[in-house]
C-alpha cells in the first residue's frame, strides 16, 4: 500500500511539473515594477509578470518575509494570436518592502522613498539592418543592461529610466499589405513624420500601420521578447522602472505591445487612465496621446511626456502637444519647491542635427548650419511656459549621445540625449563641440556616437553622472554644476 501511495505521489509531482501554468510561474518570461501617478496626484507602483502562455492563470505575490499573499490580475490581451503571453499585474507596495513571485525564485525590487542613483538608457532594440546581425558586438544592449545591473559595481540603481524605442526588430518602416481580392502592395508605416517629407510631416496617402487589416508584419510578442525582455532580464529586477513611449511604440508600430506590457495605466488603479489600447488602424484618427504624469521620489520629480506622435519638424498634431504642455505646466506647478524637476520625453526638446535637403530656413539655427529639433515640442513649450525651473530634460530618439546646456546657465534646462543603448548608431553630428544660437540663448555641448548608458548620482537638487560603455568604463562625465565650452558634460578624456 505504501508503494502504491509513493507511485501516486510521484505521478502527482510529474503532473505538476508538466503543467504549463506551473512551469510558466516557475520561469516567467519577465518580471518588473513600474511607477505611475493618478490624475489626483497619488503615486503608485505596479508589479508586472509576463507568463509565456495566453490565457494562463496568474501567480500570487508573496512578501519575502512571510505574510499575506497578493493576487495578480491578467491585463487585457490586445491580440492573443500574436501575443501568446499573459501579462499579470498587482498594485505593489511603495514603502520599501519586497515581494516575490509565488512558486518561483523571482524577487521583485523595492520601491525607494528617495532616489540617490539611477540608470538612464534608451533606443535599445536591434535594427534588422545590422550587417553582423544581433550579436553582442553589433548590438550590446544585453551587455549594457547587465553592466548597469551588476550589484558589485559602483552603481547600484534605485531607479531605471528608459527614454523609449524598445523594439526595432519588429517595427519595420515599410510593410506589405495583402487584403482579400487585392494584390499585395508595399506601404510606408505612419511614423509622425519620420516616413514623410521632413518639412511637412504630412503623409501623401492614407494612414497605414503594422496593425492595419492585411498587414503581414503585425506587432507581436517574439520581437518584444528578443529586443527587450530577454536582454534586460536582470536589469528589470534590479530597481523600479519609468518607461517613456517612443515613436517605435506608436499605434502604427509596436503600440499594442507597449500598452499591454509597459504603459503604467491600469484598471486596478482608479485615475491612472486605465489600460489603454490602440484603436483600429482604419479609425479616423488612430492615435493615442498618453496624459503626462509626474513621479515623486524624494527630492526628485520626473514629469513624463508622451512625445511619440510629435514631429521633429513641421506642426503635426500641434494642438495635442499644446494641451500636453498645459498639463505639464500644471504638474510642474504642483511639484514641491524642494524638488529638482526633470522632464522625460522620447523626442528631445532640443537636439542639434544635420539639416535635410527640404529643411525650411526657419527651422535652422541663426548660422544656417544646424537643424534644431523638435519643433513641435519647442512650439508647445513656448506657448505654455513652465512656472518653475525644470533643471534637466532626458530624451533619446537621436541614435547617439548628445549633451546640451544653455548660456546663461539656468535660463533653460539642460538636455541629455541618451539614444545610444543598442540601436545602430548614427554618425555624430556636429562632430566637434558646438555653440548654437537658439532663440535668445546659446546652446553649447557635444555628442558621441558610442554605445553607452548614463549613471546619475543625485546630490540634493543637483546631480553628477557618467556615460559608461558596455564594459562600465566612462565615455563622458557630466554634472549640473559643470560649466565650460561643452556645457554640463565633457568627454572622459578631458
Helices and strands as residue ranges (DSSP letters): H 2-18, H 20-26, E 30-37, E 43-51, E 60-63, E 70-71, E 73-74, E 86-92, E 99-101, E 117-121, H 141-149, E 159-162, E 174-177, E 185-188, H 221-224, I 225-229, H 233-236, E 240-243, G 247-249, H 255-261, E 293-297, E 300-305, H 318-334, E 340-345, E 351-354, G 361-363, E 370-373, H 375-383, E 392-395, E 401-407, E 414-418, E 434-438, E 441-448, E 453-459, E 462-468, E 474-479, E 489-491
